[in-house]
């Protein structure tokens, strides 16, 4: 970044160390002041200080001691300001030395939190530490901890011994005390029992009494011992548990452990000196500096990744990813904590005085001011040795103010300014559409440009545009001034400028000359594809509006209802050459999306051509004969024959044609090598003529022909006097009959529903069907009556404007409408616009009208976003080589449906063949391999009935980077081979995105309570390109086999059974069979024994199955069966019946398929063809032609990455997405070295 100017090859973005920030800085900002409001000069040491950032006036110091350029580089000894240009204030940075370290919010609060991953702390816990809610242990004295643990263990042992000895002594004391009482009693007991009479009885009573006393004393002794034991145990239990608790607490103390306020105080008091703990970024910084060794951490995490599984392994991979990134970039983790804050140069955060004397300032100044104020206050509090709680609070506030400066609103509520608006932080300056990158770097405002409203310029040639004189003078002023000096009208540029501003006649004369020298570029926003900006030769006109040729309106998507266009002047010689040779409108006649003409006549031009080539049965001069075309035209000019009367005239080759004068005049403007057009020329015919003309004659001659057709069309549209009125629309008498029949059917349905014969769903669906059929019948009736509709018929039939659907709403009935949720309302609008709608019908209509307006707004935004994402994906696809030499392609097959016959040829058109194409009947080669399929080749294939062609495709291209010319095919913009360096990815993205606004936004609701939503239009295209699992996805079979549908009370299940018959053979040479044909055997059954009686060897069955015999061989046949069961969702319709044969990947239920599943089951080629077909369905339904190769280019990019499963001996990490080519290349290297390759 230190290099001046534009002389650099690359910019690296990395973390800035405190030393870097100091090196960039020109001084420390210590005061929050900006400027002195009295003198309007910057305050010293403030945010605009001249000593730090440079002088506000060129070559002048702050105090005025040094003025003028001769003192350049001198630093004033009075004010300390260096004499330099004032623009250094855009480059010089300052810094703020923070009184306490602060975490950079991008790394603490981002997803995933980099700081959190390195320290193995959850984002919430890290937040608690940084914002002073919990303590983080930063240091542990391991030796002291060990000593303390030993001491505690010793203490524990000592207490246990003490307890034991106390128990023992207590027991002894009590035993002795009671023994002294028991012994005299024991001496009273006789030693031997005598055999005497009465005396003996007396003595036995005494004896019993003594024994009882002894026993009670013993019991009393035991009880007392027990009580004493319990007392001693209770006394020691509390003490011992306290010691054990201290042991476990001490063991748990390790660096990065979190402690609450209470835990911290308890542990600090219990274990003084064992650990240090702190709060805020300071403690995090200490840990990062002293305890994070990236190499050790990497080894530790790699071991953990290989030895664990599940969630722990995932976490280890995440942490390893961050560690590896730090190791490779050589950035230090502690740089994520800021100790010195850089200050942006003041001219990048300006302060401007407004008219009322007030000041407008950049939000950054407010944010910096908050940081400086809090930083100064914290420094003062630390100096004053304020209580810890106050300092801690100030540190937290400093952290919050730096967070707001870097990314306001990322954490907590955003800091608001004076008018309660969110202040724009440094991140906000870079982020989004209005950010520095998208607003100022990728798109800039341009000199030599202007804009104005556009109007039609039917008198212009295709390559011209009308430029208002005053606008042209302003745009070309430097060129005019230069020419004025050259011709001697002015002596210098200043007087030439004055002359140009006075609008003298010689100025206009010179402007006319200058304008001829260079084309101008016209651009209409939004520029959705490359034809949104084209070059034209300017023609000077009066007025203030730019005039645009009517035929280029389609490319610009412009109309004349107030649209504006921008004009740009190419300046350099190369730019002028590019504009002339590449961007001129005559070189942009084909749509790059489909290769079809985009400059086809439309609207009035179509109407005029249709009018002049149609036949009027009542015209005068019908049936007249002429010897040549010129006589016929002459007869028309003198009024003898009407323009549209059927006549006979001979052509140049003498052939008599049944034609009209209008057709003769029309054909006169066509080139001679095009066949005579003897039919009504409507829009599609004009498109066909344009296409043929382009292929035969090229750009310039086609432009001339188109201009002639344009003039003819406008002239005859004016002369035709075609107009429309509401009275042209006639309501058919058959309408009431058709509507009446439908109403009767609906009444019958209602009765059946009320009788309980049909459900609500069935009634609803049948009603919708009845009204749809009625509408279709009515449309047919209107189509038959259409020729009676005058101007409306002519406009619709010619393709100039309108269609049968619009006429149906005017003459038939408006039909069924949807409610705001997209569900069809089963009460149709029976009236039409000719009769007028009832109040209820009008109300129902408003749903659709409102939804239409909302859709249009949403569609524009969504379509633009889709284009943007497509461009992100495809921008690297560029034509890089002539031929990748792949030798294969994709096979395109005919749809075997007459309505889609042309689609097959559209798909293979403008590509190279991958293999020779043969006649399906004779086998004769029609087209060789590697030949481009042009229009004429397609005609040959049509005639020969070819229905399968293998063509080169971007999907099969093996080019290392980008694509090769052969796999891409011809450029659709000019039907020539594509050039190396062409950005085909961008063209593909624009071709798909540009018609996005024409697609519907609708999600159709098919009706019924359990009706599924059908996603179509733009949301469907997004769903496909994102390869999302679609709503209501079809259940797919994973195996091929026979279907079996099982119905149970719980629901339906589809079972797919794949059974394969296998045969095992046993040759019987020298053996006799032991089993009969058709018998069943199990594994191990003897099936043959040796014929030799001395040899007892036996052949055993290797498999269970049925025995068969073929010559001298025994066979065992068995069936290998695989089953899969799929639960069928209640609302889904089955796509198969019992006993159907099913292929792997076939849908069991209705609905869109999930592309991920297709890839897993059927593989890459199947998912490619599915995505192409589905995307094309959406565009085809709206009548938008897009060539398959554009969609293929995007799909190629969608499938270019693999996800690593096992890293092997590579440096990859499991779960990493990798480019397939890079993955294969790295694996090749590893295999060559004899290592384990990665799997994906």
N, C-alpha and C positions, 0 to 999 in steps of 0.2 A: 504493500500500500504506500510505501514511502516514495515510489517512483513518481516523478512529476508527469503531467499531461497524459496522453493516451498511449504512451510507449510501454505497454506491458502485454504479456501473453496470457496470464491467468491471475485470479485473485484468490487467496486462500482465506477462509473464514475460520478463526479459531478463538479460543478463550484468551483474554488479555490478562497478562500477569500484572501485579502492582507496579513492577518496574517498567513495563510497556506504557502503562497509563502515565507514569511520571515522565517517561521519555517523550511522550506526545505533548505533554503539558508545557505551557509557557508561564505558568504561575498558579499559585493557589488562590481560589475564590473563598474569601472568609466572611464577606458581608452579604446579606440578602438584598441590599439596595440595587436598583437598576440604574436609573438616571436621576439627576437633580432636577426637580420640576421647575425650579426658578431659572437655572442656566441652561437646562436641557442638555447638559453634558453628562457623560457616564460618571458614576460614583467610583472612587478609588477602591480597589480590592473587591468591588461588587461584581455582579453578573455581566456587566458590560465594560468593565475596567479596560482603559486603553493601554495601561502598562502591561497587562496580561495578553490581551487579544489584538493589540495593534491600534493605530490611529484611526479616527473616524473620518478625517480629511486626508486626501493624498498628500504625502511628503510634508506633513506638519505635525509637530508633537503637541501634547495636551496644553502645555502652558504657552506655546507660541514662540519659544526661544529659537527653535530651528524651523525654518520654512524653506520650501523649494527643494528640487530634486538633487541639488548639489550636496545636500547633507545625508543622502541616501545611506542607510545602514548605521547612522550615528544614533546612540542612545542618549537621550537628554539627561544631564546630571541633576536637573531640578525635578522633573516629573517622572523620569524613568521610562518614558515612552520611546520606542525605536522609530526612527523616521523611515516610513515605507508606504507602499500603496495601501489604500483603505481596504482593498479586496482581500488582504491577508486576514481580515476579520471573518472571512468565510472558511478559513483553513485552520487558524490557530485555536487549539483547545486549551482548556484550563483543567484544574482538578480540585477535588475537595478531599482533604485528609479526614477520614471518618474517625470519630472519637471511640467508636466500637465497631468491630467487624459486622458486616451485614450479609445475609445470604442473598444470592441473585435469584429472583423469583422464577426465572425460566427453568432453573435446575432444581429448585426445591418444590415447585408447585406444578411443573409440567407433567404430562402423562407419557411414559412412566416417569416418576420422580427420580432423576439421576442421582441426586444426593442420597435419597432414601435407599436406592438399590445398592450403592457403594457401602453405606453404613449398615445395611440390612435392617433398616427401620421402615415401618409402614408410613405412608404419607401423613396419616393422622398423628402418629407419634412424633414424627419429625416436626410437624406443625407445632405440637405442644412444646417441644424444646425451643424452637426458633422464636416463638411468641411468649416465652417465659411462663409456661404453665407447669412444666415439669423439669426436673434436673436430669442431666446426662452425665454419667460417670466418665471422666476424661482420663483418669490415671489411677492405677492400683499398685500399691507397694507390695509386690508378690512375696518378698521375703518376710516383711512384717505380717502380711496376711497368713503366711505359713506358720510363723511363730505364734501368732494369736490363735490359730486353729489348734496347734499343738498344746498351747496353754489351756485352751478351752477343753480339749479332749482330756488333758491331765486333770483339770478341775473336775470334769465329769467323773473321771475314774476315782478321784480322791473323795468326791461326795458320795459315790456309790460305796466305797470302802468304809467311809465314816458312818454311812447308814447301816451297813452290815454290822460294824463293831458296836454301834449303839443298840441295835436290835439284840445282838448276842449278850451284851452286858445287862440289858434290861431283862432278858429272859433268865439269865443266871441269878440276878438279884431276887426276882420274884420266886424263882424255883427254890432258892435257899430259904427265903422267908416262909414259904408254905411248908417246906420240908421240915422245918423246926416244929411246926404245929402237928404235922402228920406223924412224925416218928414216935412221940409218946403214945399216940393212939395205937400205932402198929404194935408197940411192945405189949399192950394189954391183950392182944389177940393170942389164944393158946397156940402152943407150938404143935400139939397133937390133939386130935379129937378123941375124947374118952367114950367108952360104951357104958354109960351109967343111966339111971332112970330119971327121977324128978329133978335132981340137982343138975343133971345134964340139960334138961329143958330150960332151966333158969339161966344157965350159962350161955346157952345158944341165943337167947333173946338179947343178952348183953352184947354178945359177939356181933349180932346183926346190926345192933344200934351203932357200935364202933365202926363197923364197916361202912355204914351209911354216912357217918361223919367224915370218914376218910374220903369217901367218893365225892361228897359235896365240896370238901376243901380242894380236891383235885380239879373239879369242874370250875370252881371259882378262880383257881390259879390259871387254868387254860383260857378262861374268858378274859381275865385281866391281861394275859400275855397278848391275846388277839387284839384287844382294844389298844394296847400300847403299840403293837405293830402297825395298826391302821393309823394311829396318830403320827408315828415316825414316818410312815410312807407318805401320808398327806403332806407332812411338813417338807419332805424332800421332793415330792412329785412336782410341786410348783417350781422349786428351785432347779430341778433337773430339766423340766420342759423349757424353762427360761434359757438354760444353757444350750439345750438342743436347738432351740429356736435361733439363738445367737449363732450357733455353728452353721445352720442352714442359711441364715441371712448372710453370714460371712462368705460361705461358699458361693452364693449367688452373685456376689459383687464382682463384676467384670466390666471392662471398658465398653461403652455404648449401652449399658443397662440404664433404663429410665427409673427415676425415683420420684415419688410425690413429695410434697413439702414435708409431710409428717415422717415418711420413711427416711428422707434425707437427714432430718434432725435426729431421729432415733439412732440411725447407723453412725452418724458423726459422733454422737455422744458415746455410743458403745465401742466404736473402733476408731479412736482418734489417730489420725495420721495414716490409716490404711488406704484411704481413697481420696481422690479429689473429684468434685462434681461441680458442674456449672450449668448455666442456662444460656439460651440465645446462640447466635451464630459464632460467638467467641469460642464456646466449648466445642462446637462442631469443627471449627477451624483447627483447634488443638488436636482433635482426634485424627483429622485428615492428614495433618502434618506429621504426626508421630506414630500413628498406628496403621495407616493404609499403605502397605507395600504391594504395588500392583502385581509384581511377578509372583510373590508368594500367594497372593489372593487368587491369581489365575490358576496356579497349580492346585490349590485347595478346592476351587470351584470345579475344575475339570475332574478331579477325583470324585467329588460329590455327584457330579452329573453322571458319571459312569456307574457309581455304586448305588444310587437311589432311583426311585421311580415316582411317577405321579406328580403331585403338586410340588414336592421338594425339588424334583428334577427340573420342572418348568421354571421354578424360581432361580435355580442355579444357572440355567441357560440365560435367563434375563440379565442376571448380575454379570455373567461372563461377557455378555454382549457389550455392556457398558465398560467393563474393565479392559476388554480388547480394544475398544474405540479409544480409550485414554492412552493405552500403550502405543498404538499405531500413530496417534496424532502428536505424541510427546507433550501433550498438555498435562498440567499437574492438577489433581483433583482439588487442591486447596484454592485454586484460582476461581472456583465456583463461589467462593466467599469473597466479598469485596472489602478491601481495607482502604482503597483509594478510589474515589468515584470520578470518572471523567466528566468534564463539562463541555457540552457542545459549543462550537464557535457561535458568537452572538448573532452573526448575520444569517444563521440558519434557524434562529428563534427570534425574529426581529420584533421591534417595538415601534409602532408608527403613530404619529400624531394625527388625530382626526380633525375635521373642520371645526368642531365645537370646542377645541382646546383639550379634549379628552384624549386618552391614549388607548390604542388597540394593541394587545400584546399576545404573543404566542403562549399557549397553555403551559408549555415547558418551563417558562420563566416562573410561573406560579408554583409548579411542582418543585423546581430547583430551590425556590425561596423557602418552601416548607422544610426541605432537607437541611438547608444551611441553618435556619432558625433552630431546628431541633438539635442539630449537631453542636452548635455553639452553646445551647442551653445544657446539653449533656456534658460538654467539656467543663463548663463552669461548675456544675454539680459535682463532678469528679474532683475538681480542684478544692471545692469546699468540703469534701469528704462527707457528702450528704448521706442520709440513711440508705441502706441497700435497696429497700423497697422503692424509694423515689428514683434512684438511678436505674433500677430494673425497668420501671415504667417508662422512663425516658428512652431507654435503649429499645424497648418494644415499639415506641412511637417512631423512633428513627428508622427501624426496620420497615415499618408500615409506610413511611414517607418515601423510602427508596423503592419499595414495591410499587407504589403508585407512580413514581417517576418512570420506572422501567415498563410496567404493564398495569395500567390503572384498571381496576375492576376484576383482576384475575382472582384476588382473594378478598372476600367481604364486599362491602358496598363501595362503589366507585367514588373517588373524591370529586365533588362537584365545584364548579366555579361560581361566579357572582350571580349568574342568571339560572342557577340550578342545572346547568348543562355539564355533562361528564367531561372532565379535562382530558385532552388528547395526550397520551403518554408516548414515549419513544417507540414502543411496539405498535401503537395505533398509527404512527407515521408511516410504518412499513406495511402494515396489514391491509389486505382487502383491495377492493377495486379503486378506492380513493388513496391507497397507500403509495409510497414512493416508487415501488417497482412497477405496478400496473399503470399508475397514472402518469408518472414522469419519465420512467426509464424505457418501458416497452412502448409507450405512446407519448409523443410530444406534440406540442403545437408547432406549426410549420410556417416559416416565412413564405412570401410569394404565394399566398393563397387567399381565397375569398369565398363567400357563399351567397347564394340568392335563390329566390323562388324559381321554379322551372315552369315553362309553358311549352306547348307543342310547336315544333318547327317543321311542318309538312313540306316546306319548300327546300329543306336542306338535303344534301346528299348524305349517304350512310356514314361517311367518315367525317362529317362536319358537325359543329355545334355553334349556336349563335351566342356571342359574348357581348354584353352591353359595353358600349364605347368607354364610359367612365370607369367601369370595372377593369377593362382591359388596360386602360392608361395607367391605373394604379398598379396593376400586376406587372406590367412591362416597363414601369417608369425607369429603372436603371438602364435598360436597353435603349429606351427612347432618348434618355439624357446622353448616353454614350454616342448615339447616332447624331444627335444635335451638335455635339462638339466636333465629331468627325466631319460633318458637312459644313461646319463653319457658322452655324446659326448662333452658337454660343462659344465664348472663349474658355470657360472652365465649367466644372460640374455644378458649381453653385448657381451660376447664371442659367445653366441648362435646366436646373431644377425649377428656378423661378419661371422660366419660359414654359415648362411643362404644366405648371400650376395655373398659368394664365389661359390655357386652352387655345393657343394661337393656331391658325390654319395649318402652318407647317408641321405642328406637333401631330395633328390628326393624320397628315400625309405620311409622316415618318412612322407613326403607330401602325398604319396599314402595311408598311413594308416589314416592320419588325415582327408583326403577328404571323406573317407568312413563313417566317423562318423556323418557328418551333410550335409543335402541337401543345395542347393543354390536357391535363388529366381531369376527368370529371368523376366524382365519387358521391354515391348516395348512401347515407347511413340508414340502417345497419348494413355493413359490408359482410354479407353472409357467405359469399364465395368470391372467387377471383374476378368474376365479371362485374363485381360491384364497383370496380374502378377501371375505367377505360380511357384511351387517348383519342382526342378529336382535333381536327384542324379548325381553329377558331375563325368564325366569320363575324365581323363587327356589325352590330345592330344597334338601333335606337332603343330607348326604354331602359328598364332596370332588371328585367327578368332574363334568365338564361334560356335559350331555346334548345330543345333536345329533339333529336330525330325520333319519330314515333316507333320505329322498329327496335330501338335499343331499350325501350321501356321494360320489356319482359326481363332482360338480363339484370337491370337495376331494380326490378320490382317497383317501378315508379309509376305514378299517375299524376294528373295535373289538378289535384284538388288542394293545392297548397304545399306540395312536397318541396323540399329545398335540396340543393346540391352544392357540393364544395368544388372549387376549381383550384388546381395546383399547377404551377409552371415548372417543367423540368429545366434545370439550369445548365448542368455540365453537358459536354458534347456527347458523352456516353449515355447520359440519361435521355437526351433528345433522340438518340439513335434507338435506344430500347423502346421508347414510346412509339416511335414511327414503325419499327420493324416487328414489335411483339405485342404492343398494347393497343394499337389502333383498332377501332371498332370493327373494321373490315376483316381483321385477323381473329376476331372472337365471335365467329358465327355459330359455333357449336357449343352445346352445354357440356362442360367437362364431366358431368355426372353420367350422361347417357350416350353422348355422341350424336344426339339429335339436334337439328337446327333450332337455335334460340331466337333467331331474327325473323321468324315466320310472321307474315302479315296477320293482323288480328282486327277485331271490332269493325270499324267503318270500312277498312280496306277489304276485309272478307265480304262484308255485305255488298260493297260495290262490285267486286269480282263475281260474286254469286248472282247478283242482279243481272249483270251484262252477259253472263254465260247461261242463264236460265231461259226457258222457252215460254213465250206468252201465246196461248192458244188464240187469243182474240186480236193479236197485233196485225197491222196492215202490211201487205206485201208477202203473205205466206205463200210458199210454193214457187216463188219466182226462181229463175235459173240464171246463172252468170258464168261467163267463160273463165273468169279468174277472180281472185280475191279482191284485187284493186277495184274492179268494176262494182263489186258488191258494196265496198266501203263508199265509193263515189255515190252509188244509188242511195245509200243511207244518208250521206251528207246533204243530198238535194231533197231528201224527204220522201223518196219513193219507197223505201223499205224501212220498217221499224227495226230498232236495235235487236229486239228479242224475237223477231219473226223467223220461223223455220224456212230456210231457203236452200237451194242447191247451187254449189259453186265448185269449180275445178281447182285443185291445188297445183303446185308447181310441176308435179309429175303427171298432170293430166287426169288424175283420178277425180271422179265426181263425188263430192261429199254432201251429206245432208247435215247442214250446220246452221249457225245464225251469224249475223254481222258482228254481234258482240263477241262471239267466240273467235271470229277471224281477227278482230282488233286485239283481243287478249293474246292470241298466239303470235301476233306480230312482235310483241315485246319479248317473247321467249327466244332463246338461242335456237339456231336452225338445227343443231344436232339433237335437240329434244323432240320426241314425237309430237304430232299435232294433238292437242287436248280437245276432244270433241264431246265434252260432258259438262254438267254443272260443276263449277269449281267452288267447293266449300272449303272449310278450314283445313281438314286433313289432306285434301288434294293439294292445297297450297303448300303445306308442310312437305309433302312428297316431292312436289316440283322443286322446292328450295333445296332439299337434300340431293336430288338428282343433279341439279344445276351445280351444286358445290362439288360433287364428286367428279363431274365431267369438266367443269371450267375453272375450278379454283375460286379463291376469295374475291379477287378484284372484279372479275366479270359477273360473278353472282351478285355483288353489291350493286352493279349497274342494273341488272335484271330486277332486283328487289326494289330499287328506287323507281323503276318504270312501273312495276306492278303496284307499288304504293300510290303513285300519281294516278294510275288508272282507277284503282279502288276508290280513292277519295273523290275523284271527279264523278264517277258513276254513282257513288253513294249519294252525292249531292243531287245529281240529276234524277235519281230514282224517285226521290220524294217519299221514300219509305218512312212512315211514322206509325206510332201506336197510340191507341186510345182504349179506354176501359170498355168501350162498346164493341171493340174487335173481339172481345172474349164472349163467347156464346155458351151458356150453360146447356148441356145436352138434355133433351127430354128423357133420356134413359136413366138419368141420375136418380130420380125419385124411385124408379122401379128397383134399381140395384140396392139403394139404401133401405127401401121397404123390405126387401127379401132378407137383408142382413139383420134388420130390427126384429123380424119374426123369429129368425133363428136364435137370436139372443134371448128373446122372451121365453122360447122353449127351454133354453138352457137354464134360465132363472127358475122356471117351474120345476125342472128336474132337480135343481139344487135345493129348492124349498122342500121337495118330497124326500130329500136325503139320498137320491140316487147317485149323485156325483159330489165330489169334495169341492171345497172352495178353490183349491189349486187347479183342479180340472176345469171348473167353470171359468176361472180367470184366463187360463191358457187357451181354452176353446173360444172365448169371446174375442181375445186378441187376434186369434187366427181368422175368425169370421170377418172381422173388420179389415184385416190386412188383405184378405182375398177380395173383399168388396172394393177396396181402394185400387187393387191391381186391375180389376175388371173395368173400373171407371177410367183408369189411366189408358187402358186399351181403347176404350170408346173415344176418349179425347184425342188419342194419337190418330185415329181414323178421321176425326173431324178437323184435324189440324190445318189442312190446306185451305179451309174457309176462314182462317184467322188473320188473313191479311199480313200486315207488317210483323206481327208477333211470330207468325209461322215462318216468314222469311228469315227473321233474325235467329230463331231457334234452329231451323233446319240447316242454315248455312254454317252454324257454329260461331256466329259473330257474337251473340249474347244470349244468355238464358238457356233453359233446357226444359224437358218435358215435366220434370218434377215441379218446377216453378209454375208452369202453365197449369198443371193439375191443381195447384193450390188456388189458382185464379178461377178455373173453370169447373173443377170437380169438387173435391172436399179436402180440407186440410189434413184430415186423417188423425191417427193416434199421436198423442203427445206424451212426453215423459214428465214425471213430477221432479221436484228438486233433487231427489235422491237417485234419480236415473231409472226409476221403475215406471214402466209404461202404464198410463192411466187407461183403464179399460172402457172409458166413455169417450168416443172419438169426437172430433170437431166435424160435424156433418156439413156445415156451411162452407162456402168459399169466399174469397175476397170480392168477387163480383156481386154476390148476394149480400155480403156483410155478415159479421159474426154476432151471435147473441152475447149478452153480458157475461154469462157463465163461460161460453166458449172463448171469449176475449180474455177472461181471467186465466183459464187453463193455458192459453197461448203465452201469457206473460212469463210462465216458468221457463219455457224454452228460450225466450228472447233474452231474459236476464242471464240464464246460464251461458248462453252464447257469448254475451259481452264479457262475462267473468272469465270464461274459457279462453277467449282471445288474449286477454291480458296475461293470464297464467301461462298460456302456450308459448307466448313470445319469450318469457323469462326462462321457462323450462327448456325450450328448444335451444336458446343461446347457451344455457349451462351444459346441455348435452354436447353441443358442438365444441365447447371449451374442453370438456373432458376427453372427447374423442381426439382432439388435437394434441392434448397432453400425452395420450397413449401412442399416437401414430406419428408424431413429428420426426422421429428418428428414421422413419422408413424413407430412404432415398435410393434412387437407382444408382448402383455403385459399379456393376460389372456388365459386360456384354452378355455372357452366358455362364450360368453356374454349372452347367453340364449335368443336370440331374437326370435327364433322360426319361422322366415320367411326369405325370401330371394328375389331373382329376378327370374322372369319367363322367361326362354329362349325358343323361339319357332323356329321350322324348317323354313327355307326360302321358302319351297315349290318350289325349283328350283334345278333340278338334278345337275347342275354345281356347286351349292353352298352347296350340301348335306353334304359334310365333314365338312364344316365350323360350322354347328350346333353342331356336336360332338366335334370339337376342342374347342368350347366355354364352353362346360360343363365339359370337361375332367379335371381331377386333382382338382375337387372341392368336397365339401360335399353336399349331397342332403338336401334340407330344408324340404321336405315332401316326403312320400313314392311315388315311381314311379310304376304305374300300367300298365298292358298290355292294349292298347287302345281298343282291341276287347273283351277280356274276363273280364277285370277289376281285374285280379289277380295281387297281389303285387309282382313285380319283384325285386325291390331294396328298402330296408327300408330307413327311414329318417336318417340323420346324418351318412351316409355311404360314404366313399371316392370313387369317380368314377375313377377307374383305366382303363387301356387299355382293360382288359378282360370284365369289366362291360359295356364298350362302345360297344363291340362286341355283347353282349346280347341285348342291347337297339336297335342296328341296326337290328338284326334278328327279334325282336318283333315289329319293325316299330314304336317305340316311337317318337313322334314329339314335345312334350312339356314336359319340366322338370323344376321344381323349385329348384334352387340351392342357397346355401349360398354365399354371396358376400360381399366384403368390403363396398359396397354402403349401405347395410342394417345393418352393424355391429353397435351394441349399446355400445361397450366398452367405458369406460370413457376416457381413453387415449389410443392412438394407435389402434390396431386391436386385435381380438381374433383369436386363431388358427383355429377354425371351419369355421369362415367366410372367412378366407384367403384361406384355403385348403392346398394342398400339395406344398412342395417346388419344383419348377421346375428344380432346379439344381441337385436334386438326387431322385425325385419322392417319397420322404418320408414326413411324417407330418412335417410341419414347426416347428422350435424350438422357445420357448419363448425367447425374446431378439433379434431375427433376425430383421435386419433393412430392412423391406420389402419396405419401401418408397424409400430408396436409390436404391434398386434393380429395382423397377418400373421405376424410373427416368433414370437409366442407360439403361434399356431395351428399353425405348422409344427413348432416345437420341443417343445411340450407332449406330443404323442404319441410323441416320439422314443424314450422308454423302452420303448414297446411294440414297436418295430421290432427285427428280429433284428440280431445283430452278424456274421452268418455270411458267410463267403466260401466258397461251395460249390465243392467240387472235383468236376468231372464224371467223374473216374476215368480210368484208363489212364495209361500212362507220360507221354504228351504231352498229357494232359488239361488244358484251360484252367481257370483259376479264374473263377467268375462272382461278381462283387461284387454283393451285394444288401443290403437292409436299410439300417441307418443309414450304413454306409460309402459306400453308393451315393448316398444323399442328399447327403452331404458332398462327394463327388466331383463331383456335378452342380452344386451351388451354388458350388463353387470353380472350376468350368469347367476341371477338370484333364483332361489327356489320360488316358483310362481304360486300365486294364491290358487287353492283348489287343484293342486298338481295331480296328474294322473299317477296311478299306482303302476309301476313297470315290473315286468317279469324279469328275473335275473337269469333264468335258464330257459332253454327251448324245451318243449314237451307238450303234453296233452292237458287241456284245462278241465277242471272238475269244480263245479260251483256247489258249495254246501250251505244250506239255509238252516239256521238254528234260531231259537227265540232271542239269543243275544245279538244276532246279526248275520250278515253273509260273509262267507270266506271263500276265496279262490285258491284252489290247490293246483299247482302245476307239477305234473309227474313226468320226469324225463327217464324213459326206460331204454336201455341199449342192450341188444342181444350179443353176447360174447361167446366164442367157441375156442375150446382147448383141444389140441390134437395129440394122440398117443400112437405112434407107429407100432405095429404088432409083429415086426420081424423077429422070429424065434420065440414068440410068445403066443399062448392061446387065451382067448377072452374068457373071463369069469362072470361077465354080466351080459344080460340080454338087451337088445335094442329097445329103446323106449322106457327102460327102467330108470328109477331115480336113485342117485348115489349121493353120499355126503363126503366131505373132505376126509381122505385117509382110507376110503373103502378100497380093498384090492380089486382091480378091474381086469388084470391079466397076470398069468403065471408062466414061467418058462416051460417050454416043451421038453427040455432035457430033464429026465427024472432025477439026475444027480444034482442039478442046479435048482436050489429052492428060492431063487430071486423072484420078486413079485412087483408089478407096477401098481402104485397107489394113486387114487384120484387126487389131483391138486386142488380141485374146486368142487363144490356141490352143484348138481345139475342133472340134466336128462341125457341118457346115453344114446349115441347114434353110431352108425357104422358106415364108413365110406371106403370100400375096397379093403386094404390091409391096414386100415387106420380106425381106431376108436376115437369118437369125438364126444366131448361133454359140453353141452350147451346150457348157459345160464343167463339170467337177466340181471343187469346192474341197474339199480333204480335210485334216482335222486328226487327228492320232493321239496317243494317250497310252498309255504302257506302265506296268504296275504289277506289281512282283514279289509273288507270293503267298507268305506265310510257310508253312513246311512243315506246321505244326500247324493251320492255318486251314481251315475248310470254305468252299467257294465258294457264293455265294448266287445265281449265275446260270450259264447253260450257253451253249455256243457258239451264236452267232446271235441271242442275246437283245437286245432294244432296251433301252438303259440311259439313265436321266435323270441330269443333273448332280446330284451330291450323293447318288446311290444307292449303297448298300453293295455292294461286290464280294465281300467276305468276311463271315463271320458275326462278331458281337461288337458291343459298344456303340460308338456313333459319338463322334468327338471334337468337342465343341461349337465349338472354335476353327475347325476345318475347315468345319463347316456354315456358320458365319458368313461365311467367306471365299468359299465356293462358291455357297451359296444365298441368303445375305443374312440380314438381321436377323429378319424374320418367321419364317423357317424354324427358326432356332435357338431362338426364343421358344417356338414350338409344340412343338419336340422336347423342350426342358427341362421344360415343363409336363407333357407326356405321360409322360416318364420318371419325374419325381418322383411323379406320381399313381400310376404303376404300383406303386411301392414301398409307398405308403400303402394302396392298394386291396388289395394282397396280404395285408395284415394286418387288413383290414376297418375301416380308419380313414377316416371321411369328412372331407375338407378341401375347401373351395370353391376353385375355380381362382383366384379374384381375389386370394387371399392369396399364392399362388405367383407370380402376375403382378406383384404389388407388389414382391416381392423381385427378380424378373428385371428389372423396370424399373430398379431400382437397379444391378443388375449391368451394364447396358448404358448407364449414364448418362455414362460417361467416354470420352474419346478420347485417343490418344497422339499427341503432336506429332511430325510427320516433319520438316517444314521450318518455321522460325519466320517467314519473310517479314519484314515490317516491324513485327511485334508484339514484345512483350517476352518472349514464351514462349521456352523452351529446348527443343531437340530431345530427345525421349524423355520430356518432362514429361507426366504424366497430367493431363487438364483436364476439367472439367465441360462436357458438350456444349453446354449453353445458354450458358455463359460464353464458350466458344470461338466459337460462332456470333455472339454479340453483339459480341465484340472484332473479329472479322473484318469484320462489318458496318460498324463504325466506321472500320476501316482502308481498306476499299473506298471508303467515302464520302469519305475524305480523298485518295483516288487512290493509295494505297500497295499493296504486294503483300500479300495475305492469307496466313495460315499454312495449312499443309496437315496433315492428320492421318489 
